[in-house]
Amino acid sequence: MSQQYPDTLTLKDEIVTAFRPIEQLFKIMDKSSPESSGELIRAYGEIGLELCRNFRRRLDTILNTQEQEMDDDCQ
């Protein structure tokens, strides 16, 4: 593998680590009881978790494409 490959993994780890508190907030909101905090909070949590999943999929796509391009350039 190229020298840049670990840098891509490091970049992904740093982005995911920075994003994790937001994801945790949405998880807490999603687990909130409708009786104590209302249905609206739970709905926000569900929306947030879906946005988190989309973010992670998009990040994987971007970094995998970048990795492929670096591999192609090395050949």
PDB file with one MODEL, atoms N, CA, C and O in Angstrom:
MODEL        1
ATOM      1  N   MET A   1       0.839  -1.193   0.000  1.00  0.00           N
ATOM      2  CA  MET A   1       0.000   0.000   0.000  1.00  0.00           C
ATOM      3  C   MET A   1       0.880   1.251   0.000  1.00  0.00           C
ATOM      4  O   MET A   1       2.052   1.203   0.371  1.00  0.00           O
ATOM      5  N   SER A   2       0.313   2.324  -0.406  1.00  0.00           N
ATOM      6  CA  SER A   2       1.067   3.568  -0.470  1.00  0.00           C
ATOM      7  C   SER A   2       1.199   4.191   0.917  1.00  0.00           C
ATOM      8  O   SER A   2       0.490   3.827   1.855  1.00  0.00           O
ATOM      9  N   GLN A   3       2.109   5.123   1.013  1.00  0.00           N
ATOM     10  CA  GLN A   3       2.339   5.835   2.275  1.00  0.00           C
ATOM     11  C   GLN A   3       1.113   6.656   2.668  1.00  0.00           C
ATOM     12  O   GLN A   3       0.905   6.911   3.854  1.00  0.00           O
ATOM     13  N   GLN A   4       0.301   7.072   1.703  1.00  0.00           N
ATOM     14  CA  GLN A   4      -0.861   7.904   1.978  1.00  0.00           C
ATOM     15  C   GLN A   4      -2.025   7.113   2.564  1.00  0.00           C
ATOM     16  O   GLN A   4      -2.920   7.703   3.169  1.00  0.00           O
ATOM     17  N   TYR A   5      -2.033   5.787   2.399  1.00  0.00           N
ATOM     18  CA  TYR A   5      -3.143   4.970   2.885  1.00  0.00           C
ATOM     19  C   TYR A   5      -3.387   5.132   4.382  1.00  0.00           C
ATOM     20  O   TYR A   5      -4.529   5.370   4.775  1.00  0.00           O
ATOM     21  N   PRO A   6      -2.368   5.016   5.239  1.00  0.00           N
ATOM     22  CA  PRO A   6      -2.635   5.228   6.678  1.00  0.00           C
ATOM     23  C   PRO A   6      -3.142   6.635   6.974  1.00  0.00           C
ATOM     24  O   PRO A   6      -3.910   6.824   7.917  1.00  0.00           O
ATOM     25  N   ASP A   7      -2.733   7.608   6.196  1.00  0.00           N
ATOM     26  CA  ASP A   7      -3.209   8.977   6.400  1.00  0.00           C
ATOM     27  C   ASP A   7      -4.717   9.065   6.180  1.00  0.00           C
ATOM     28  O   ASP A   7      -5.403   9.812   6.876  1.00  0.00           O
ATOM     29  N   THR A   8      -5.231   8.309   5.221  1.00  0.00           N
ATOM     30  CA  THR A   8      -6.665   8.287   4.974  1.00  0.00           C
ATOM     31  C   THR A   8      -7.394   7.689   6.162  1.00  0.00           C
ATOM     32  O   THR A   8      -8.423   8.211   6.590  1.00  0.00           O
ATOM     33  N   LEU A   9      -6.866   6.599   6.695  1.00  0.00           N
ATOM     34  CA  LEU A   9      -7.482   5.984   7.870  1.00  0.00           C
ATOM     35  C   LEU A   9      -7.425   6.911   9.081  1.00  0.00           C
ATOM     36  O   LEU A   9      -8.383   7.007   9.847  1.00  0.00           O
ATOM     37  N   THR A  10      -6.307   7.581   9.241  1.00  0.00           N
ATOM     38  CA  THR A  10      -6.164   8.531  10.343  1.00  0.00           C
ATOM     39  C   THR A  10      -7.157   9.672  10.195  1.00  0.00           C
ATOM     40  O   THR A  10      -7.786  10.089  11.168  1.00  0.00           O
ATOM     41  N   LEU A  11      -7.294  10.170   8.984  1.00  0.00           N
ATOM     42  CA  LEU A  11      -8.251  11.249   8.720  1.00  0.00           C
ATOM     43  C   LEU A  11      -9.663  10.804   9.060  1.00  0.00           C
ATOM     44  O   LEU A  11     -10.407  11.538   9.711  1.00  0.00           O
ATOM     45  N   LYS A  12     -10.038   9.607   8.625  1.00  0.00           N
ATOM     46  CA  LYS A  12     -11.375   9.098   8.917  1.00  0.00           C
ATOM     47  C   LYS A  12     -11.584   8.975  10.423  1.00  0.00           C
ATOM     48  O   LYS A  12     -12.626   9.387  10.935  1.00  0.00           O
ATOM     49  N   ASP A  13     -10.614   8.418  11.137  1.00  0.00           N
ATOM     50  CA  ASP A  13     -10.719   8.275  12.592  1.00  0.00           C
ATOM     51  C   ASP A  13     -10.883   9.625  13.277  1.00  0.00           C
ATOM     52  O   ASP A  13     -11.684   9.761  14.201  1.00  0.00           O
ATOM     53  N   GLU A  14     -10.132  10.616  12.830  1.00  0.00           N
ATOM     54  CA  GLU A  14     -10.218  11.951  13.423  1.00  0.00           C
ATOM     55  C   GLU A  14     -11.588  12.582  13.173  1.00  0.00           C
ATOM     56  O   GLU A  14     -12.152  13.212  14.066  1.00  0.00           O
ATOM     57  N   ILE A  15     -12.113  12.419  11.987  1.00  0.00           N
ATOM     58  CA  ILE A  15     -13.431  12.983  11.669  1.00  0.00           C
ATOM     59  C   ILE A  15     -14.514  12.302  12.488  1.00  0.00           C
ATOM     60  O   ILE A  15     -15.373  12.967  13.067  1.00  0.00           O
ATOM     61  N   VAL A  16     -14.474  10.969  12.539  1.00  0.00           N
ATOM     62  CA  VAL A  16     -15.480  10.217  13.290  1.00  0.00           C
ATOM     63  C   VAL A  16     -15.387  10.548  14.783  1.00  0.00           C
ATOM     64  O   VAL A  16     -16.413  10.687  15.448  1.00  0.00           O
ATOM     65  N   THR A  17     -14.179  10.673  15.309  1.00  0.00           N
ATOM     66  CA  THR A  17     -14.003  11.018  16.718  1.00  0.00           C
ATOM     67  C   THR A  17     -14.568  12.401  17.020  1.00  0.00           C
ATOM     68  O   THR A  17     -15.203  12.600  18.056  1.00  0.00           O
ATOM     69  N   ALA A  18     -14.344  13.344  16.132  1.00  0.00           N
ATOM     70  CA  ALA A  18     -14.873  14.695  16.333  1.00  0.00           C
ATOM     71  C   ALA A  18     -16.398  14.705  16.235  1.00  0.00           C
ATOM     72  O   ALA A  18     -17.054  15.519  16.886  1.00  0.00           O
ATOM     73  N   PHE A  19     -16.958  13.821  15.439  1.00  0.00           N
ATOM     74  CA  PHE A  19     -18.392  13.753  15.211  1.00  0.00           C
ATOM     75  C   PHE A  19     -19.132  12.970  16.299  1.00  0.00           C
ATOM     76  O   PHE A  19     -20.335  13.151  16.482  1.00  0.00           O
ATOM     77  N   ARG A  20     -18.421  12.104  17.018  1.00  0.00           N
ATOM     78  CA  ARG A  20     -19.041  11.196  17.980  1.00  0.00           C
ATOM     79  C   ARG A  20     -19.921  11.881  19.027  1.00  0.00           C
ATOM     80  O   ARG A  20     -21.001  11.359  19.304  1.00  0.00           O
ATOM     81  N   PRO A  21     -19.538  13.012  19.627  1.00  0.00           N
ATOM     82  CA  PRO A  21     -20.437  13.645  20.618  1.00  0.00           C
ATOM     83  C   PRO A  21     -21.797  14.010  20.048  1.00  0.00           C
ATOM     84  O   PRO A  21     -22.807  13.898  20.743  1.00  0.00           O
ATOM     85  N   ILE A  22     -21.839  14.439  18.809  1.00  0.00           N
ATOM     86  CA  ILE A  22     -23.115  14.768  18.180  1.00  0.00           C
ATOM     87  C   ILE A  22     -23.952  13.505  18.028  1.00  0.00           C
ATOM     88  O   ILE A  22     -25.152  13.504  18.304  1.00  0.00           O
ATOM     89  N   GLU A  23     -23.311  12.439  17.591  1.00  0.00           N
ATOM     90  CA  GLU A  23     -24.006  11.165  17.429  1.00  0.00           C
ATOM     91  C   GLU A  23     -24.541  10.663  18.772  1.00  0.00           C
ATOM     92  O   GLU A  23     -25.659  10.154  18.844  1.00  0.00           O
ATOM     93  N   GLN A  24     -23.748  10.806  19.827  1.00  0.00           N
ATOM     94  CA  GLN A  24     -24.188  10.378  21.157  1.00  0.00           C
ATOM     95  C   GLN A  24     -25.399  11.185  21.625  1.00  0.00           C
ATOM     96  O   GLN A  24     -26.313  10.633  22.238  1.00  0.00           O
ATOM     97  N   LEU A  25     -25.406  12.463  21.344  1.00  0.00           N
ATOM     98  CA  LEU A  25     -26.552  13.303  21.691  1.00  0.00           C
ATOM     99  C   LEU A  25     -27.823  12.783  21.022  1.00  0.00           C
ATOM    100  O   LEU A  25     -28.874  12.688  21.656  1.00  0.00           O
ATOM    101  N   PHE A  26     -27.716  12.450  19.750  1.00  0.00           N
ATOM    102  CA  PHE A  26     -28.882  11.930  19.037  1.00  0.00           C
ATOM    103  C   PHE A  26     -29.319  10.579  19.594  1.00  0.00           C
ATOM    104  O   PHE A  26     -30.514  10.291  19.650  1.00  0.00           O
ATOM    105  N   LYS A  27     -28.373   9.756  20.002  1.00  0.00           N
ATOM    106  CA  LYS A  27     -28.724   8.463  20.605  1.00  0.00           C
ATOM    107  C   LYS A  27     -29.504   8.672  21.906  1.00  0.00           C
ATOM    108  O   LYS A  27     -30.492   7.985  22.164  1.00  0.00           O
ATOM    109  N   ILE A  28     -29.051   9.621  22.713  1.00  0.00           N
ATOM    110  CA  ILE A  28     -29.748   9.925  23.965  1.00  0.00           C
ATOM    111  C   ILE A  28     -31.153  10.443  23.671  1.00  0.00           C
ATOM    112  O   ILE A  28     -32.124  10.039  24.311  1.00  0.00           O
ATOM    113  N   MET A  29     -31.246  11.337  22.700  1.00  0.00           N
ATOM    114  CA  MET A  29     -32.551  11.887  22.340  1.00  0.00           C
ATOM    115  C   MET A  29     -33.486  10.787  21.849  1.00  0.00           C
ATOM    116  O   MET A  29     -34.675  10.789  22.169  1.00  0.00           O
ATOM    117  N   ASP A  30     -32.949   9.849  21.074  1.00  0.00           N
ATOM    118  CA  ASP A  30     -33.766   8.763  20.524  1.00  0.00           C
ATOM    119  C   ASP A  30     -34.268   7.834  21.629  1.00  0.00           C
ATOM    120  O   ASP A  30     -35.357   7.272  21.516  1.00  0.00           O
ATOM    121  N   LYS A  31     -33.491   7.670  22.685  1.00  0.00           N
ATOM    122  CA  LYS A  31     -33.871   6.774  23.784  1.00  0.00           C
ATOM    123  C   LYS A  31     -34.747   7.458  24.829  1.00  0.00           C
ATOM    124  O   LYS A  31     -35.221   6.811  25.763  1.00  0.00           O
ATOM    125  N   SER A  32     -34.960   8.747  24.677  1.00  0.00           N
ATOM    126  CA  SER A  32     -35.773   9.490  25.637  1.00  0.00           C
ATOM    127  C   SER A  32     -37.197   8.951  25.650  1.00  0.00           C
ATOM    128  O   SER A  32     -37.748   8.574  24.616  1.00  0.00           O
ATOM    129  N   SER A  33     -37.766   8.925  26.822  1.00  0.00           N
ATOM    130  CA  SER A  33     -39.134   8.456  26.988  1.00  0.00           C
ATOM    131  C   SER A  33     -40.110   9.534  26.540  1.00  0.00           C
ATOM    132  O   SER A  33     -39.996  10.687  26.958  1.00  0.00           O
ATOM    133  N   PRO A  34     -41.064   9.172  25.697  1.00  0.00           N
ATOM    134  CA  PRO A  34     -42.056  10.163  25.263  1.00  0.00           C
ATOM    135  C   PRO A  34     -42.859  10.733  26.433  1.00  0.00           C
ATOM    136  O   PRO A  34     -43.318  11.873  26.375  1.00  0.00           O
ATOM    137  N   GLU A  35     -43.027   9.944  27.487  1.00  0.00           N
ATOM    138  CA  GLU A  35     -43.785  10.425  28.640  1.00  0.00           C
ATOM    139  C   GLU A  35     -43.050  11.529  29.395  1.00  0.00           C
ATOM    140  O   GLU A  35     -43.671  12.470  29.890  1.00  0.00           O
ATOM    141  N   SER A  36     -41.732  11.410  29.479  1.00  0.00           N
ATOM    142  CA  SER A  36     -40.983  12.393  30.265  1.00  0.00           C
ATOM    143  C   SER A  36     -40.479  13.567  29.437  1.00  0.00           C
ATOM    144  O   SER A  36     -40.372  14.680  29.952  1.00  0.00           O
ATOM    145  N   SER A  37     -40.170  13.342  28.173  1.00  0.00           N
ATOM    146  CA  SER A  37     -39.577  14.431  27.392  1.00  0.00           C
ATOM    147  C   SER A  37     -40.345  14.778  26.132  1.00  0.00           C
ATOM    148  O   SER A  37     -39.969  15.697  25.405  1.00  0.00           O
ATOM    149  N   GLY A  38     -41.389  14.068  25.876  1.00  0.00           N
ATOM    150  CA  GLY A  38     -42.203  14.398  24.713  1.00  0.00           C
ATOM    151  C   GLY A  38     -41.764  13.669  23.462  1.00  0.00           C
ATOM    152  O   GLY A  38     -40.610  13.263  23.323  1.00  0.00           O
ATOM    153  N   GLU A  39     -42.694  13.517  22.572  1.00  0.00           N
ATOM    154  CA  GLU A  39     -42.444  12.808  21.316  1.00  0.00           C
ATOM    155  C   GLU A  39     -41.523  13.592  20.388  1.00  0.00           C
ATOM    156  O   GLU A  39     -40.811  13.005  19.573  1.00  0.00           O
ATOM    157  N   LEU A  40     -41.535  14.907  20.510  1.00  0.00           N
ATOM    158  CA  LEU A  40     -40.718  15.745  19.637  1.00  0.00           C
ATOM    159  C   LEU A  40     -39.230  15.450  19.809  1.00  0.00           C
ATOM    160  O   LEU A  40     -38.502  15.359  18.820  1.00  0.00           O
ATOM    161  N   ILE A  41     -38.769  15.299  21.049  1.00  0.00           N
ATOM    162  CA  ILE A  41     -37.363  15.010  21.306  1.00  0.00           C
ATOM    163  C   ILE A  41     -36.974  13.688  20.651  1.00  0.00           C
ATOM    164  O   ILE A  41     -35.918  13.575  20.028  1.00  0.00           O
ATOM    165  N   ARG A  42     -37.833  12.704  20.801  1.00  0.00           N
ATOM    166  CA  ARG A  42     -37.546  11.399  20.200  1.00  0.00           C
ATOM    167  C   ARG A  42     -37.490  11.506  18.674  1.00  0.00           C
ATOM    168  O   ARG A  42     -36.632  10.891  18.041  1.00  0.00           O
ATOM    169  N   ALA A  43     -38.382  12.269  18.094  1.00  0.00           N
ATOM    170  CA  ALA A  43     -38.371  12.459  16.640  1.00  0.00           C
ATOM    171  C   ALA A  43     -37.071  13.129  16.195  1.00  0.00           C
ATOM    172  O   ALA A  43     -36.492  12.743  15.179  1.00  0.00           O
ATOM    173  N   TYR A  44     -36.609  14.128  16.947  1.00  0.00           N
ATOM    174  CA  TYR A  44     -35.323  14.758  16.636  1.00  0.00           C
ATOM    175  C   TYR A  44     -34.202  13.737  16.694  1.00  0.00           C
ATOM    176  O   TYR A  44     -33.300  13.743  15.856  1.00  0.00           O
ATOM    177  N   GLY A  45     -34.262  12.857  17.688  1.00  0.00           N
ATOM    178  CA  GLY A  45     -33.244  11.821  17.823  1.00  0.00           C
ATOM    179  C   GLY A  45     -33.226  10.897  16.623  1.00  0.00           C
ATOM    180  O   GLY A  45     -32.157  10.572  16.106  1.00  0.00           O
ATOM    181  N   GLU A  46     -34.396  10.469  16.175  1.00  0.00           N
ATOM    182  CA  GLU A  46     -34.477   9.587  15.008  1.00  0.00           C
ATOM    183  C   GLU A  46     -33.917  10.273  13.760  1.00  0.00           C
ATOM    184  O   GLU A  46     -33.179   9.668  12.983  1.00  0.00           O
ATOM    185  N   ILE A  47     -34.271  11.520  13.588  1.00  0.00           N
ATOM    186  CA  ILE A  47     -33.760  12.290  12.444  1.00  0.00           C
ATOM    187  C   ILE A  47     -32.243  12.407  12.536  1.00  0.00           C
ATOM    188  O   ILE A  47     -31.537  12.202  11.549  1.00  0.00           O
ATOM    189  N   GLY A  48     -31.750  12.734  13.719  1.00  0.00           N
ATOM    190  CA  GLY A  48     -30.308  12.874  13.921  1.00  0.00           C
ATOM    191  C   GLY A  48     -29.556  11.594  13.656  1.00  0.00           C
ATOM    192  O   GLY A  48     -28.493  11.615  13.037  1.00  0.00           O
ATOM    193  N   LEU A  49     -30.098  10.466  14.121  1.00  0.00           N
ATOM    194  CA  LEU A  49     -29.426   9.185  13.884  1.00  0.00           C
ATOM    195  C   LEU A  49     -29.381   8.846  12.397  1.00  0.00           C
ATOM    196  O   LEU A  49     -28.389   8.302  11.912  1.00  0.00           O
ATOM    197  N   GLU A  50     -30.433   9.160  11.685  1.00  0.00           N
ATOM    198  CA  GLU A  50     -30.409   8.920  10.242  1.00  0.00           C
ATOM    199  C   GLU A  50     -29.379   9.822   9.561  1.00  0.00           C
ATOM    200  O   GLU A  50     -28.677   9.387   8.648  1.00  0.00           O
ATOM    201  N   LEU A  51     -29.291  11.066  10.000  1.00  0.00           N
ATOM    202  CA  LEU A  51     -28.262  11.963   9.458  1.00  0.00           C
ATOM    203  C   LEU A  51     -26.862  11.429   9.763  1.00  0.00           C
ATOM    204  O   LEU A  51     -25.965  11.528   8.925  1.00  0.00           O
ATOM    205  N   CYS A  52     -26.673  10.870  10.949  1.00  0.00           N
ATOM    206  CA  CYS A  52     -25.379  10.277  11.323  1.00  0.00           C
ATOM    207  C   CYS A  52     -25.045   9.099  10.408  1.00  0.00           C
ATOM    208  O   CYS A  52     -23.917   8.981   9.929  1.00  0.00           O
ATOM    209  N   ARG A  53     -26.017   8.239  10.168  1.00  0.00           N
ATOM    210  CA  ARG A  53     -25.786   7.092   9.276  1.00  0.00           C
ATOM    211  C   ARG A  53     -25.438   7.578   7.867  1.00  0.00           C
ATOM    212  O   ARG A  53     -24.521   7.052   7.237  1.00  0.00           O
ATOM    213  N   ASN A  54     -26.161   8.569   7.381  1.00  0.00           N
ATOM    214  CA  ASN A  54     -25.859   9.128   6.054  1.00  0.00           C
ATOM    215  C   ASN A  54     -24.463   9.730   6.014  1.00  0.00           C
ATOM    216  O   ASN A  54     -23.739   9.560   5.033  1.00  0.00           O
ATOM    217  N   PHE A  55     -24.081  10.434   7.078  1.00  0.00           N
ATOM    218  CA  PHE A  55     -22.756  11.037   7.166  1.00  0.00           C
ATOM    219  C   PHE A  55     -21.674   9.965   7.093  1.00  0.00           C
ATOM    220  O   PHE A  55     -20.707  10.103   6.343  1.00  0.00           O
ATOM    221  N   ARG A  56     -21.837   8.900   7.872  1.00  0.00           N
ATOM    222  CA  ARG A  56     -20.838   7.822   7.881  1.00  0.00           C
ATOM    223  C   ARG A  56     -20.747   7.133   6.519  1.00  0.00           C
ATOM    224  O   ARG A  56     -19.648   6.835   6.052  1.00  0.00           O
ATOM    225  N   ARG A  57     -21.885   6.879   5.880  1.00  0.00           N
ATOM    226  CA  ARG A  57     -21.858   6.261   4.544  1.00  0.00           C
ATOM    227  C   ARG A  57     -21.156   7.173   3.543  1.00  0.00           C
ATOM    228  O   ARG A  57     -20.340   6.719   2.741  1.00  0.00           O
ATOM    229  N   ARG A  58     -21.477   8.450   3.598  1.00  0.00           N
ATOM    230  CA  ARG A  58     -20.871   9.415   2.668  1.00  0.00           C
ATOM    231  C   ARG A  58     -19.371   9.529   2.914  1.00  0.00           C
ATOM    232  O   ARG A  58     -18.588   9.593   1.967  1.00  0.00           O
ATOM    233  N   LEU A  59     -18.974   9.553   4.175  1.00  0.00           N
ATOM    234  CA  LEU A  59     -17.552   9.619   4.520  1.00  0.00           C
ATOM    235  C   LEU A  59     -16.821   8.393   3.974  1.00  0.00           C
ATOM    236  O   LEU A  59     -15.744   8.518   3.392  1.00  0.00           O
ATOM    237  N   ASP A  60     -17.404   7.214   4.162  1.00  0.00           N
ATOM    238  CA  ASP A  60     -16.805   5.991   3.623  1.00  0.00           C
ATOM    239  C   ASP A  60     -16.665   6.064   2.110  1.00  0.00           C
ATOM    240  O   ASP A  60     -15.632   5.687   1.556  1.00  0.00           O
ATOM    241  N   THR A  61     -17.708   6.552   1.441  1.00  0.00           N
ATOM    242  CA  THR A  61     -17.674   6.662  -0.018  1.00  0.00           C
ATOM    243  C   THR A  61     -16.568   7.610  -0.473  1.00  0.00           C
ATOM    244  O   THR A  61     -15.804   7.291  -1.384  1.00  0.00           O
ATOM    245  N   ILE A  62     -16.488   8.759   0.158  1.00  0.00           N
ATOM    246  CA  ILE A  62     -15.472   9.754  -0.207  1.00  0.00           C
ATOM    247  C   ILE A  62     -14.073   9.206   0.005  1.00  0.00           C
ATOM    248  O   ILE A  62     -13.220   9.308  -0.876  1.00  0.00           O
ATOM    249  N   LEU A  63     -13.835   8.623   1.180  1.00  0.00           N
ATOM    250  CA  LEU A  63     -12.488   8.137   1.490  1.00  0.00           C
ATOM    251  C   LEU A  63     -12.129   6.911   0.660  1.00  0.00           C
ATOM    252  O   LEU A  63     -10.971   6.750   0.274  1.00  0.00           O
ATOM    253  N   ASN A  64     -13.099   6.044   0.378  1.00  0.00           N
ATOM    254  CA  ASN A  64     -12.814   4.883  -0.478  1.00  0.00           C
ATOM    255  C   ASN A  64     -12.491   5.317  -1.897  1.00  0.00           C
ATOM    256  O   ASN A  64     -11.606   4.743  -2.531  1.00  0.00           O
ATOM    257  N   THR A  65     -13.195   6.323  -2.406  1.00  0.00           N
ATOM    258  CA  THR A  65     -12.911   6.856  -3.739  1.00  0.00           C
ATOM    259  C   THR A  65     -11.525   7.473  -3.774  1.00  0.00           C
ATOM    260  O   THR A  65     -10.770   7.280  -4.727  1.00  0.00           O
ATOM    261  N   GLN A  66     -11.200   8.219  -2.723  1.00  0.00           N
ATOM    262  CA  GLN A  66      -9.877   8.842  -2.650  1.00  0.00           C
ATOM    263  C   GLN A  66      -8.794   7.769  -2.606  1.00  0.00           C
ATOM    264  O   GLN A  66      -7.762   7.907  -3.263  1.00  0.00           O
ATOM    265  N   GLU A  67      -9.015   6.711  -1.846  1.00  0.00           N
ATOM    266  CA  GLU A  67      -8.074   5.607  -1.752  1.00  0.00           C
ATOM    267  C   GLU A  67      -7.879   4.951  -3.111  1.00  0.00           C
ATOM    268  O   GLU A  67      -6.748   4.671  -3.509  1.00  0.00           O
ATOM    269  N   GLN A  68      -8.972   4.705  -3.825  1.00  0.00           N
ATOM    270  CA  GLN A  68      -8.911   4.098  -5.151  1.00  0.00           C
ATOM    271  C   GLN A  68      -8.085   4.962  -6.106  1.00  0.00           C
ATOM    272  O   GLN A  68      -7.263   4.452  -6.867  1.00  0.00           O
ATOM    273  N   GLU A  69      -8.311   6.259  -6.057  1.00  0.00           N
ATOM    274  CA  GLU A  69      -7.564   7.176  -6.930  1.00  0.00           C
ATOM    275  C   GLU A  69      -6.086   7.163  -6.605  1.00  0.00           C
ATOM    276  O   GLU A  69      -5.249   7.208  -7.507  1.00  0.00           O
ATOM    277  N   MET A  70      -5.752   7.102  -5.308  1.00  0.00           N
ATOM    278  CA  MET A  70      -4.329   7.048  -4.926  1.00  0.00           C
ATOM    279  C   MET A  70      -3.710   5.743  -5.374  1.00  0.00           C
ATOM    280  O   MET A  70      -2.568   5.726  -5.835  1.00  0.00           O
ATOM    281  N   ASP A  71      -4.450   4.641  -5.244  1.00  0.00           N
ATOM    282  CA  ASP A  71      -3.936   3.351  -5.696  1.00  0.00           C
ATOM    283  C   ASP A  71      -3.723   3.341  -7.198  1.00  0.00           C
ATOM    284  O   ASP A  71      -2.720   2.818  -7.682  1.00  0.00           O
ATOM    285  N   ASP A  72      -4.667   3.920  -7.942  1.00  0.00           N
ATOM    286  CA  ASP A  72      -4.545   3.984  -9.409  1.00  0.00           C
ATOM    287  C   ASP A  72      -3.344   4.830  -9.815  1.00  0.00           C
ATOM    288  O   ASP A  72      -2.658   4.505 -10.785  1.00  0.00           O
ATOM    289  N   ASP A  73      -3.082   5.910  -9.082  1.00  0.00           N
ATOM    290  CA  ASP A  73      -1.957   6.778  -9.395  1.00  0.00           C
ATOM    291  C   ASP A  73      -0.624   6.076  -9.141  1.00  0.00           C
ATOM    292  O   ASP A  73       0.368   6.370  -9.809  1.00  0.00           O
ATOM    293  N   CYS A  74      -0.594   5.167  -8.199  1.00  0.00           N
ATOM    294  CA  CYS A  74       0.643   4.466  -7.838  1.00  0.00           C
ATOM    295  C   CYS A  74       0.970   3.358  -8.837  1.00  0.00           C
ATOM    296  O   CYS A  74       2.101   2.874  -8.867  1.00  0.00           O
ATOM    297  N   GLN A  75       0.009   2.954  -9.647  1.00  0.00           N
ATOM    298  CA  GLN A  75       0.256   1.842 -10.587  1.00  0.00           C
ATOM    299  C   GLN A  75       0.798   2.303 -11.872  1.00  0.00           C
ATOM    300  O   GLN A  75       1.055   1.490 -12.760  1.00  0.00           O
TER     301      GLN A  75
ENDMDL
END
